[in-house]
Amino acid sequence: MKKIIGFFLICFLMQHQANAQLTRYIIKLKDKAFNGYSIANPELFLTARALQRRVRYGIPIDSTDLPVTARYIDSIRMAGDVTILNYSKWLNQVAIKTTDATALAKINSFPFVAASNPIASFAGGTLQPVNKNLEIPENQILTGDPPPASLIDNYDYGFSHGQVAIHNGQFLHNLGFMGQGMQIAVLDAGFYHYQSLPTFDSIRINNQILGTWDFVKNEESVNEDHQHGMQCLSTIAANMPGIFVGTAPKASFYLYRTEDANSEFPIEEQNWAVGAERADSLGVDVYSVSLGYSTFDDPALNYSYNNMDGNTTMIAKAADLAAKKGILVVVSAGNEGTSSWHYLLTPSDADSVLAVGAVDSLGNVAGFSSYGPSSDNRVKPNVASVGWMTAVANFNTGMPTFGSGTSFACPNMAGLSTCLWQAFPEVNNMSIIDALQQSASRATNPDNRVGYGIPDVKKAFALLVKKSFHAQVQLTDCVVTGEMQIKTGNNINIDIERKLNGNTDYQVIKTFTGLGNFATTSLAFTDDLTQVPNGNIYYRIKMQVQGDTSFIIDSILIAHTQSCIPLSNSVKVGPNPMQDQLHVMIGRTTNTAIRLVLFNALGQKVWDTQNNQMAGSQTYIIATNRLAKGVYSIAVYANGKRDFIQKLIK
């Protein structure tokens, strides 16, 4: 009897909703039983690139990765006059379109259905659409001379110079980090004429557009839709030297339309979740998300500020799940700073995304930029980028024009974040966010306008080098030995500096010249303290980048308290067998005339040196890498008399 009453009650409610012209619903599912897929075989539903990300960062495959159960979808489709719009595996829910109240009642009776919620739309058009806050820049083409190019920069940025330079973005580009090998998904309202505008000639010619999909119309083309996504894309991908260059011009892109610019309903959050899932399954690294939600065309669906807690809205949940999968999710904070709403929009409230507020190229806060914090009092926005008078592509010509909105601050930051992560693929998405926040202008004093402030990617680069740096330095028999693991490469030198007790300046005692690609390298140095007075000795490891930028990677204190004059004369030789170098450590109790001679098996001298050695220990290094294989001997002469001889093998 209760089931029958429940059935008629559902029918009544569905009929009431139909009268209100609601036509789209979310059907939430209880489980993924009878799935047909298993987390033991993820290659059936995730690409190799997506699996590599999970392996690299230790991310387990879990039930959210499994596709929605196909038989559940089929049952919903066959319940009546029902159209399946899409389905989200992360949220385990199906979006449908129907006006069939009986079908809705039947769907709600299925044992695998947890709930159904109306999310759109009012087909009769009786409601006044809300302001979408999709920024539309002026069509005026920028004229006059752009800022002069720097002679040391790889790119002449033209009119976008200010929005790159405020973050020291040219530093990454000059080191060769321009987004190569990285993938960005731009999820937006459309990419009007991206196939023909000259702004995107480079990414078209070089096949950097990997795929497109319109999740609103369920079709492939996104070229004829709204201009907003195209203009956001331009701040990342433009490559017009001397006119307009983006922040990651060599990255590859997926262009996804999830936003319907003609209306505002939570179905767009569902679209976003489905698009985000597709990008994840393909192995995308970064999302650029210049979308935000608070109010809808149906006021009954509106969010309150209390909902901006990172755990309530569909899109915030999906954004955090994307971050959990290892993706760097960069989101615009919103343009509500002067509106009655005032605060950030979702999904910028999600706790694992990088929410971006807006400043101009001088660092002044844009009044329209949404205020933080999140409703549970977390710092939001996280950082700020140029979103006030930002250079973006004109939708008619592709030439740069100025536009304003956090929508443009977001991709500007997303591009530079991509280049930074390209340099440090060994760290995860949250480490990149942390480095950007620590490098920012208000790192120690965040506020509710720009969060931790304006990131400096040069400082973030140094922070990440330090994070990956490891060193062991020790003092033995008056010789300091250091072994390091450090990232270096072309145009990067590593200096070992020393400051003696009582001195004010450091002196370089060893320089390593970086060669090849930027990668972790093993380096070693020795420092003989025989002639160095006792006391504290300070060492610094300094990174010199491109000859004009330096970072102190580490500082080390050595307490030099022992006497370096040995109690007896000694000679230590190694390694044996010889490799590329032979080390001969000679200890003397008094000043001694030392001669070292290396003989081959025929008794012929192959190396000979002399030195007036002070009392103490000294290490002599003999290059043996060019010696032929065979038997050798090393002889040490003290004051003209042979003191030591040892056979060696090469």
C-alpha positions as CSV (number, residue, x, y, z in Angstrom):
1,M,0.0,0.0,0.0
2,K,2.8,2.4,0.9
3,K,4.5,1.7,-2.5
4,I,1.2,2.6,-4.3
5,I,0.8,5.8,-2.3
6,G,4.4,6.6,-3.0
7,F,3.9,6.0,-6.7
8,F,0.9,8.3,-7.0
9,L,2.7,11.0,-4.9
10,I,5.7,10.9,-7.3
11,C,3.3,11.1,-10.2
12,F,1.7,14.2,-8.7
13,L,5.0,15.8,-8.1
14,M,6.2,15.1,-11.6
15,Q,3.0,16.5,-13.0
16,H,3.5,19.6,-10.9
17,Q,7.0,20.0,-12.2
18,A,5.9,19.4,-15.8
19,N,3.3,22.2,-15.4
20,A,6.2,24.4,-14.3
21,Q,7.9,23.4,-17.6
22,L,10.9,21.7,-16.0
23,T,12.3,19.4,-18.6
24,R,15.8,18.3,-17.5
25,Y,16.7,16.2,-14.4
26,I,19.6,14.7,-12.6
27,I,19.0,11.0,-11.7
28,K,21.4,10.1,-8.9
29,L,22.4,6.4,-8.7
30,K,23.1,4.4,-5.6
31,D,25.9,2.2,-6.9
32,K,27.8,0.9,-9.8
33,A,26.8,-2.8,-9.5
34,F,26.6,-5.0,-12.6
35,N,29.2,-2.6,-14.1
36,G,31.1,-4.8,-16.6
37,Y,34.3,-2.9,-15.8
38,S,36.8,-3.5,-13.0
39,I,39.4,-1.3,-11.4
40,A,41.7,-4.2,-11.9
41,N,41.6,-3.4,-15.7
42,P,41.7,0.4,-15.9
43,E,43.1,0.4,-19.4
44,L,39.6,-0.4,-20.6
45,F,38.3,3.0,-19.6
46,L,41.4,5.2,-19.1
47,T,44.1,6.0,-21.7
48,A,47.8,5.2,-21.2
49,R,48.5,8.9,-20.5
50,A,45.8,9.0,-17.8
51,L,47.2,5.9,-16.2
52,Q,50.7,7.3,-16.3
53,R,49.6,10.3,-14.3
54,R,48.1,8.1,-11.6
55,V,51.3,6.0,-11.4
56,R,53.6,9.0,-11.3
57,Y,51.8,10.6,-8.4
58,G,50.7,7.4,-6.6
59,I,47.0,7.9,-7.3
60,P,44.9,4.8,-6.9
61,I,42.2,3.7,-9.3
62,D,38.9,3.7,-7.4
63,S,35.2,3.3,-8.0
64,T,34.8,6.9,-9.2
65,D,36.9,5.9,-12.2
66,L,34.5,3.2,-13.3
67,P,31.9,4.1,-16.0
68,V,28.3,4.5,-15.0
69,T,26.6,1.1,-15.1
70,A,25.3,0.7,-18.7
71,R,22.2,-1.3,-17.7
72,Y,21.1,1.5,-15.4
73,I,21.4,4.0,-18.2
74,D,19.4,1.6,-20.5
75,S,16.6,1.2,-17.9
76,I,16.3,5.0,-17.5
77,R,16.2,5.5,-21.3
78,M,13.5,2.9,-21.7
79,A,11.3,4.2,-18.9
80,G,9.2,6.2,-21.3
81,D,9.7,9.4,-23.3
82,V,13.2,10.0,-22.0
83,T,16.3,11.4,-23.7
84,I,19.7,10.7,-22.1
85,L,21.7,13.9,-22.2
86,N,24.9,12.7,-20.5
87,Y,26.2,10.9,-17.5
88,S,28.9,11.5,-14.9
89,K,30.9,8.6,-13.5
90,W,32.5,10.8,-10.8
91,L,29.1,11.9,-9.4
92,N,27.4,8.6,-10.5
93,Q,24.4,10.4,-12.0
94,V,22.6,10.7,-15.3
95,A,21.2,13.9,-16.9
96,I,17.9,13.3,-18.8
97,K,15.4,15.4,-20.7
98,T,11.7,14.5,-20.4
99,T,8.2,15.9,-19.9
100,D,6.8,12.4,-19.2
101,A,5.7,12.4,-15.5
102,T,4.9,8.7,-15.6
103,A,8.5,8.0,-16.9
104,L,9.9,10.0,-14.0
105,A,7.8,8.2,-11.5
106,K,9.0,4.9,-12.9
107,I,12.6,6.0,-12.8
108,N,12.3,7.0,-9.2
109,S,10.9,3.5,-8.4
110,F,14.0,1.8,-9.7
111,P,16.0,0.2,-6.8
112,F,19.3,1.6,-8.1
113,V,18.0,5.2,-8.1
114,A,18.8,7.3,-5.1
115,A,17.0,10.5,-6.1
116,S,15.9,12.7,-9.0
117,N,16.3,16.5,-9.0
118,P,15.0,19.0,-11.5
119,I,17.8,21.2,-12.9
120,A,16.4,22.8,-16.1
121,S,14.7,24.3,-18.0
122,F,11.7,26.6,-18.5
123,A,11.0,26.0,-22.1
124,G,8.2,28.6,-22.1
125,G,10.7,31.3,-21.7
126,T,8.7,33.2,-19.1
127,L,11.6,33.8,-16.8
128,Q,14.2,36.6,-17.2
129,P,17.6,35.0,-17.8
130,V,20.3,36.0,-15.3
131,N,23.4,37.8,-16.2
132,K,25.9,35.2,-17.3
133,N,29.0,37.4,-16.5
134,L,30.7,36.2,-19.7
135,E,33.1,39.0,-20.4
136,I,32.8,40.5,-23.8
137,P,35.8,42.8,-24.5
138,E,35.5,45.9,-26.7
139,N,36.0,45.2,-30.4
140,Q,38.5,48.0,-30.7
141,I,41.9,46.8,-32.0
142,L,44.8,48.0,-29.9
143,T,46.9,50.6,-31.8
144,G,50.1,52.4,-31.1
145,D,53.4,50.8,-30.2
146,P,53.4,47.8,-27.9
147,P,55.9,47.7,-25.0
148,P,59.5,47.3,-26.3
149,A,60.8,43.8,-26.4
150,S,63.6,42.7,-24.1
151,L,66.8,41.7,-25.9
152,I,67.2,38.7,-23.6
153,D,63.7,37.3,-23.9
154,N,62.8,34.5,-26.3
155,Y,59.5,36.1,-27.2
156,D,58.5,39.6,-28.1
157,Y,55.2,39.6,-26.3
158,G,53.8,42.8,-27.8
159,F,50.6,43.9,-26.1
160,S,50.6,40.9,-23.7
161,H,54.0,41.8,-22.2
162,G,52.5,43.2,-19.0
163,Q,50.3,40.2,-18.2
164,V,53.3,37.8,-18.7
165,A,56.0,40.0,-17.0
166,I,54.0,40.6,-13.8
167,H,54.6,37.0,-13.0
168,N,58.1,36.8,-14.5
169,G,56.7,34.4,-17.0
170,Q,59.4,35.2,-19.5
171,F,61.8,33.5,-17.1
172,L,60.2,30.1,-17.8
173,H,59.9,30.8,-21.5
174,N,63.6,31.8,-21.7
175,L,64.5,28.5,-20.2
176,G,62.5,26.7,-22.8
177,F,59.4,25.9,-20.8
178,M,56.5,27.0,-23.1
179,G,54.1,24.2,-22.5
180,Q,55.6,21.5,-24.7
181,G,54.3,18.1,-24.0
182,M,51.6,19.5,-21.6
183,Q,47.9,19.2,-22.2
184,I,45.3,21.8,-21.2
185,A,41.5,21.4,-21.3
186,V,39.7,24.7,-21.7
187,L,36.1,24.3,-20.6
188,D,33.9,27.2,-21.6
189,A,31.0,28.6,-23.6
190,G,32.4,28.3,-27.1
191,F,35.4,29.0,-29.2
192,Y,34.1,31.3,-31.9
193,H,36.2,31.1,-35.1
194,Y,39.3,29.6,-33.5
195,Q,39.7,27.6,-36.7
196,S,40.3,30.7,-38.8
197,L,41.5,33.6,-36.6
198,P,45.3,34.3,-37.0
199,T,45.7,34.3,-33.2
200,F,45.7,30.5,-33.4
201,D,47.7,29.9,-36.6
202,S,50.5,28.4,-34.6
203,I,48.5,25.8,-32.6
204,R,46.5,24.9,-35.8
205,I,49.6,24.4,-37.9
206,N,51.4,22.4,-35.2
207,N,48.4,20.2,-34.5
208,Q,48.2,21.4,-30.9
209,I,44.4,21.2,-30.8
210,L,43.9,17.5,-29.8
211,G,40.1,17.4,-29.7
212,T,36.9,19.3,-29.2
213,W,33.4,18.5,-28.0
214,D,30.2,20.4,-27.4
215,F,28.5,19.0,-24.2
216,V,25.5,21.3,-24.7
217,K,24.6,20.1,-28.1
218,N,26.4,16.7,-28.0
219,E,28.4,17.4,-31.2
220,E,32.0,17.8,-32.1
221,S,32.1,21.4,-33.4
222,V,32.7,24.3,-31.1
223,N,33.8,26.8,-33.7
224,E,30.5,28.5,-34.2
225,D,29.6,29.1,-30.6
226,H,30.2,31.9,-28.1
227,Q,33.5,33.9,-28.3
228,H,34.3,33.8,-24.6
229,G,36.2,30.5,-24.6
230,M,38.2,31.6,-27.7
231,Q,39.3,34.8,-25.9
232,C,40.3,32.8,-22.8
233,L,42.2,30.4,-25.0
234,S,44.0,33.3,-26.7
235,T,45.6,34.4,-23.4
236,I,47.3,31.0,-23.3
237,A,47.8,30.0,-26.9
238,A,48.4,33.2,-28.9
239,N,51.7,33.2,-30.8
240,M,51.9,36.4,-32.8
241,P,55.5,37.7,-32.0
242,G,55.6,41.5,-31.5
243,I,51.8,41.6,-31.2
244,F,50.4,39.1,-28.8
245,V,51.9,36.0,-27.2
246,G,50.2,33.8,-24.6
247,T,51.5,32.2,-21.5
248,A,51.8,28.6,-22.8
249,P,51.9,28.9,-26.6
250,K,53.4,25.4,-27.2
251,A,50.9,23.5,-25.0
252,S,48.3,21.2,-26.6
253,F,44.6,21.8,-26.0
254,Y,41.2,20.1,-25.7
255,L,38.4,22.6,-26.3
256,Y,35.2,21.7,-24.5
257,R,31.9,23.6,-24.6
258,T,30.1,22.9,-21.3
259,E,28.4,26.3,-20.9
260,D,25.1,27.4,-22.6
261,A,25.4,31.2,-22.9
262,N,21.7,31.5,-23.6
263,S,20.6,30.3,-20.2
264,E,21.8,29.5,-16.7
265,F,20.9,26.2,-15.1
266,P,22.7,23.6,-13.1
267,I,22.7,21.3,-16.1
268,E,25.8,23.3,-17.1
269,E,27.5,22.1,-13.9
270,Q,26.7,18.5,-15.0
271,N,28.0,19.3,-18.5
272,W,31.2,20.5,-16.9
273,A,31.6,17.4,-14.8
274,V,31.2,15.2,-17.8
275,G,33.7,17.3,-19.8
276,A,36.2,17.2,-16.9
277,E,35.9,13.4,-16.8
278,R,36.6,13.1,-20.5
279,A,39.7,15.3,-20.2
280,D,40.9,13.2,-17.2
281,S,40.4,9.9,-19.1
282,L,42.5,11.3,-21.9
283,G,45.4,12.3,-19.6
284,V,45.0,16.1,-19.6
285,D,47.3,17.9,-17.1
286,V,45.6,21.2,-16.5
287,Y,42.0,22.6,-16.7
288,S,41.4,26.3,-17.4
289,V,37.9,27.1,-16.1
290,S,36.5,30.6,-16.6
291,L,33.0,29.8,-15.4
292,G,31.2,30.3,-12.2
293,Y,27.7,29.8,-10.7
294,S,25.6,31.3,-8.0
295,T,22.2,32.3,-9.4
296,F,20.0,30.7,-12.1
297,D,17.1,31.5,-14.4
298,D,14.9,29.6,-11.9
299,P,15.5,31.4,-8.5
300,A,14.4,28.2,-6.7
301,L,17.7,26.6,-7.8
302,N,19.9,29.5,-6.6
303,Y,22.8,28.9,-4.3
304,S,23.5,30.9,-1.1
305,Y,26.8,32.1,0.1
306,N,26.7,29.3,2.7
307,N,26.8,26.8,-0.3
308,M,30.2,28.2,-1.3
309,D,32.0,25.7,1.1
310,G,33.7,23.5,-1.5
311,N,31.5,20.5,-0.7
312,T,27.9,21.4,-1.8
313,T,27.6,22.2,-5.5
314,M,27.9,19.6,-8.3
315,I,30.7,21.5,-10.0
316,A,32.8,22.0,-6.8
317,K,32.5,18.3,-6.1
318,A,33.6,17.5,-9.6
319,A,36.5,20.0,-9.5
320,D,37.8,18.5,-6.3
321,L,37.5,15.0,-7.8
322,A,39.6,16.2,-10.8
323,A,42.2,17.5,-8.4
324,K,42.1,14.1,-6.6
325,K,42.9,12.5,-10.0
326,G,46.1,14.6,-10.2
327,I,44.9,17.4,-12.4
328,L,45.7,21.1,-11.8
329,V,42.4,22.9,-11.9
330,V,42.6,26.6,-12.4
331,V,39.4,28.6,-11.9
332,S,38.2,32.2,-12.2
333,A,37.0,33.6,-8.9
334,G,34.1,35.6,-10.4
335,N,33.2,39.2,-11.2
336,E,30.8,39.9,-8.3
337,G,32.9,42.3,-6.3
338,T,30.6,45.2,-6.9
339,S,27.3,43.2,-7.1
340,S,24.9,42.4,-4.3
341,W,26.3,38.8,-4.3
342,H,29.8,40.1,-3.6
343,Y,31.5,36.8,-3.0
344,L,33.3,34.2,-5.1
345,L,31.3,31.8,-7.4
346,T,31.5,28.0,-7.5
347,P,33.7,26.0,-8.4
348,S,36.3,28.5,-7.2
349,D,35.2,27.5,-3.7
350,A,36.5,24.0,-4.1
351,D,39.3,23.3,-1.7
352,S,41.8,21.8,-4.2
353,V,41.5,24.2,-7.1
354,L,43.6,27.3,-7.8
355,A,41.0,30.2,-7.7
356,V,42.3,33.3,-9.5
357,G,41.2,36.9,-8.8
358,A,41.9,39.9,-11.0
359,V,44.4,42.7,-11.0
360,D,45.8,45.0,-13.7
361,S,49.3,44.7,-15.1
362,L,50.6,47.1,-12.3
363,G,49.1,44.9,-9.6
364,N,46.1,47.0,-8.7
365,V,43.1,45.0,-7.6
366,A,40.1,45.1,-10.0
367,G,37.0,46.3,-8.2
368,F,34.8,43.7,-10.0
369,S,36.9,40.8,-8.7
370,S,34.9,38.6,-6.3
371,Y,35.7,38.7,-2.6
372,G,36.6,35.7,-0.5
373,P,36.8,33.8,1.7
374,S,34.9,30.6,1.1
375,S,31.9,30.3,3.4
376,D,33.9,27.9,5.6
377,N,36.6,30.6,5.9
378,R,39.3,29.3,3.6
379,V,41.6,31.7,1.8
380,K,39.9,32.6,-1.5
381,P,40.8,33.5,-4.1
382,N,44.1,31.7,-3.9
383,V,46.1,34.1,-6.1
384,A,45.6,36.8,-8.6
385,S,46.6,37.5,-12.2
386,V,45.9,40.1,-14.9
387,G,42.2,40.2,-15.5
388,W,41.7,44.0,-15.8
389,M,42.7,45.3,-19.2
390,T,44.0,42.0,-20.3
391,A,45.1,41.5,-23.9
392,V,42.7,39.0,-25.6
393,A,41.9,38.2,-29.2
394,N,39.3,40.2,-31.1
395,F,36.6,37.9,-32.4
396,N,36.6,39.4,-35.8
397,T,40.3,39.9,-36.6
398,G,42.1,37.9,-33.9
399,M,44.2,41.0,-33.2
400,P,44.6,41.9,-29.5
401,T,42.0,44.0,-27.7
402,F,41.7,44.8,-24.0
403,G,39.1,42.9,-22.0
404,S,38.4,42.7,-18.3
405,G,37.2,39.9,-16.0
406,T,38.6,37.1,-13.8
407,S,37.8,34.9,-16.9
408,F,41.0,36.3,-18.4
409,A,43.0,36.2,-15.2
410,C,42.3,32.5,-15.0
411,P,43.8,31.3,-18.3
412,N,46.7,33.7,-18.0
413,M,47.6,32.0,-14.7
414,A,46.7,28.5,-16.1
415,G,49.3,28.9,-18.9
416,L,52.1,29.9,-16.6
417,S,51.2,27.2,-14.1
418,T,51.4,24.7,-17.0
419,C,54.9,25.9,-17.9
420,L,56.0,25.7,-14.3
421,W,54.7,22.1,-14.0
422,Q,56.5,21.2,-17.3
423,A,59.8,22.0,-15.5
424,F,58.9,19.9,-12.4
425,P,56.8,16.9,-13.6
426,E,58.0,15.0,-10.5
427,V,55.9,17.1,-8.2
428,N,52.1,16.8,-8.1
429,N,49.3,19.4,-8.8
430,M,49.0,20.5,-5.2
431,S,52.8,21.1,-5.0
432,I,52.5,23.5,-7.9
433,I,49.6,25.3,-6.2
434,D,51.7,25.5,-3.0
435,A,54.7,26.9,-4.8
436,L,52.7,29.5,-6.6
437,Q,51.1,30.6,-3.3
438,Q,54.4,30.7,-1.5
439,S,56.0,32.8,-4.3
440,A,53.2,35.3,-4.3
441,S,53.2,38.9,-3.2
442,R,51.1,38.3,0.0
443,A,52.4,34.9,0.8
444,T,52.7,35.7,4.5
445,N,49.6,37.9,4.8
446,P,46.8,36.7,2.5
447,D,43.6,38.7,2.1
448,N,40.1,38.3,0.7
449,R,40.8,40.1,-2.6
450,V,43.9,38.5,-4.1
451,G,44.5,35.7,-1.6
452,Y,48.2,34.9,-1.4
453,G,48.8,37.6,-4.0
454,I,50.4,37.8,-7.4
455,P,52.7,34.7,-8.0
456,D,56.2,35.1,-9.2
457,V,57.1,32.0,-11.2
458,K,60.8,32.7,-10.9
459,K,60.5,32.4,-7.1
460,A,58.2,29.4,-7.5
461,F,60.9,27.8,-9.7
462,A,63.5,28.3,-7.0
463,L,61.2,26.9,-4.3
464,L,60.6,23.7,-6.4
465,V,64.4,23.4,-7.0
466,K,64.9,23.6,-3.3
467,K,62.2,21.0,-2.7
468,S,63.9,18.5,-4.9
469,F,67.4,19.3,-3.7
470,H,69.3,16.8,-1.5
471,A,72.8,17.1,-0.2
472,Q,75.2,15.4,2.2
473,V,78.2,17.4,3.3
474,Q,80.7,16.1,5.9
475,L,84.2,16.8,7.2
476,T,86.7,14.0,7.5
477,D,90.5,14.3,8.1
478,C,90.3,18.0,7.2
479,V,88.6,17.5,3.9
480,V,85.0,18.5,3.3
481,T,83.2,16.3,0.8
482,G,79.8,17.2,-0.6
483,E,77.4,15.1,-2.7
484,M,74.3,16.7,-4.2
485,Q,71.2,15.8,-6.1
486,I,70.0,18.9,-7.9
487,K,68.0,19.9,-11.0
488,T,70.1,21.7,-13.6
489,G,70.6,22.0,-17.3
490,N,71.5,24.4,-20.1
491,N,72.1,28.0,-19.1
492,I,72.2,27.0,-15.4
493,N,75.4,26.9,-13.3
494,I,75.8,25.7,-9.8
495,D,78.3,27.5,-7.6
496,I,79.7,26.2,-4.4
497,E,80.7,29.1,-2.2
498,R,82.6,29.3,1.1
499,K,82.9,31.9,3.8
500,L,85.5,31.5,6.5
501,N,84.9,32.4,10.1
502,G,85.2,36.2,10.6
503,N,84.9,37.0,6.8
504,T,82.0,38.9,5.4
505,D,82.0,37.6,1.8
506,Y,81.6,34.3,0.2
507,Q,84.1,33.0,-2.3
508,V,83.3,30.6,-5.1
509,I,85.4,27.4,-4.7
510,K,83.7,25.3,-7.4
511,T,81.4,25.9,-10.4
512,F,79.4,23.2,-12.2
513,T,78.2,24.2,-15.7
514,G,74.8,22.8,-16.5
515,L,74.4,20.9,-19.8
516,G,71.5,19.2,-21.5
517,N,67.8,19.2,-20.5
518,F,66.7,20.4,-17.1
519,A,66.9,17.3,-15.0
520,T,68.1,16.0,-11.6
521,T,71.9,15.6,-11.7
522,S,74.4,14.2,-9.2
523,L,77.3,16.5,-8.3
524,A,80.2,16.2,-5.9
525,F,82.9,18.5,-4.6
526,T,85.8,18.4,-2.1
527,D,87.3,21.3,-0.1
528,D,90.7,20.8,1.6
529,L,90.9,22.6,4.9
530,T,94.5,21.9,5.6
531,Q,95.5,25.6,5.4
532,V,92.2,26.9,6.7
533,P,92.2,28.3,10.3
534,N,89.9,26.5,12.8
535,G,86.4,27.9,13.3
536,N,83.0,27.8,11.7
537,I,83.0,27.5,7.9
538,Y,79.9,28.4,5.9
539,Y,79.0,26.9,2.5
540,R,76.3,28.0,0.1
541,I,75.0,26.2,-2.9
542,K,73.9,28.9,-5.4
543,M,72.1,28.4,-8.7
544,Q,72.9,30.9,-11.5
545,V,70.3,31.0,-14.2
546,Q,71.1,32.6,-17.6
547,G,73.8,34.7,-16.0
548,D,71.5,37.3,-14.4
549,T,69.4,35.4,-11.8
550,S,70.6,33.6,-8.8
551,F,69.0,31.6,-6.0
552,I,70.5,30.3,-2.8
553,I,69.5,26.7,-2.8
554,D,71.0,25.7,0.6
555,S,73.4,26.9,3.3
556,I,75.5,24.6,5.4
557,L,77.6,25.2,8.5
558,I,80.8,23.1,9.1
559,A,82.5,23.3,12.5
560,H,86.2,23.1,11.7
561,T,87.7,22.4,15.1
562,Q,90.2,19.6,14.6
563,S,93.9,20.0,13.9
564,C,94.8,19.3,10.3
565,I,98.4,18.3,11.2
566,P,98.4,14.5,11.3
567,L,100.2,12.6,14.2
568,S,102.2,10.6,11.6
569,N,103.0,10.6,8.0
570,S,100.5,8.8,5.8
571,V,99.5,8.1,2.2
572,K,96.1,6.9,1.1
573,V,95.3,5.9,-2.6
574,G,92.0,5.1,-4.3
575,P,90.1,3.9,-6.0
576,N,91.8,0.7,-7.1
577,P,91.0,-0.4,-9.7
578,M,91.3,3.1,-11.2
579,Q,88.3,4.8,-12.9
580,D,88.3,8.3,-14.3
581,Q,90.3,9.8,-11.4
582,L,92.9,8.6,-8.9
583,H,92.9,10.3,-5.5
584,V,96.2,10.4,-3.5
585,M,95.8,11.8,0.1
586,I,99.2,12.6,1.7
587,G,99.5,13.5,5.3
588,R,102.8,15.1,6.6
589,T,103.7,16.2,10.2
590,T,106.1,18.8,8.8
591,N,106.6,20.9,5.7
592,T,107.8,18.4,3.0
593,A,108.8,18.5,-0.7
594,I,106.5,16.0,-2.3
595,R,106.8,14.3,-5.7
596,L,104.2,11.9,-7.2
597,V,105.0,9.7,-10.2
598,L,102.7,7.3,-12.0
599,F,104.4,4.5,-13.9
600,N,103.1,2.0,-16.5
601,A,103.9,-1.7,-16.5
602,L,107.1,-1.0,-18.5
603,G,108.4,1.5,-15.8
604,Q,107.7,4.5,-18.0
605,K,106.4,7.7,-16.4
606,V,102.9,8.6,-17.5
607,W,102.3,11.4,-14.9
608,D,104.6,13.4,-12.7
609,T,104.1,16.3,-10.3
610,Q,105.9,18.1,-7.5
611,N,104.7,20.3,-4.7
612,N,106.1,21.9,-1.5
613,Q,103.4,20.7,0.9
614,M,102.8,22.4,4.2
615,A,102.3,20.3,7.3
616,G,98.9,18.7,7.2
617,S,96.9,16.7,4.6
618,Q,96.5,17.3,0.9
619,T,94.7,15.4,-1.8
620,Y,96.2,15.1,-5.3
621,I,93.8,14.2,-8.1
622,I,95.2,12.4,-11.2
623,A,93.0,12.2,-14.3
624,T,93.2,8.5,-15.4
625,N,90.2,8.4,-17.8
626,R,92.5,8.3,-20.9
627,L,94.9,5.6,-19.6
628,A,94.8,2.3,-21.4
629,K,93.8,-0.8,-19.4
630,G,96.7,-2.5,-17.6
631,V,98.9,-2.5,-14.5
632,Y,100.4,0.8,-13.1
633,S,102.1,1.9,-10.0
634,I,102.1,5.1,-8.0
635,A,105.2,6.3,-6.2
636,V,105.4,9.1,-3.6
637,Y,108.8,10.8,-2.9
638,A,109.3,12.9,0.3
639,N,112.3,15.3,0.3
640,G,113.8,13.3,-2.6
641,K,113.4,9.8,-1.0
642,R,110.8,7.3,-2.1
643,D,108.3,7.0,0.7
644,F,105.5,4.9,-0.8
645,I,104.7,2.8,-3.8
646,Q,101.6,0.8,-4.7
647,K,100.4,-1.2,-7.7
648,L,97.2,-0.1,-9.5
649,I,94.9,-1.7,-12.1
650,K,93.0,0.2,-14.8
